[in-house]
């Protein structure tokens, strides 16, 4: 979980910095700062990578999910 937050935070920070620079250059800081943050969110979400799981781990996760569904169904 911390990797996802770190990537998103980094993307937002880079986007905000880019937006601030463009905003100062263009004279419309608020608009460019907002656009930079939006771009940063997009960058941060693209930095996430899916971890490759081995077949044994995938089987363990699948069995765990089945047990959880059974417990919820009994409740």
Helices and strands as residue ranges (DSSP letters): H 2-26, H 29-46, H 55-74
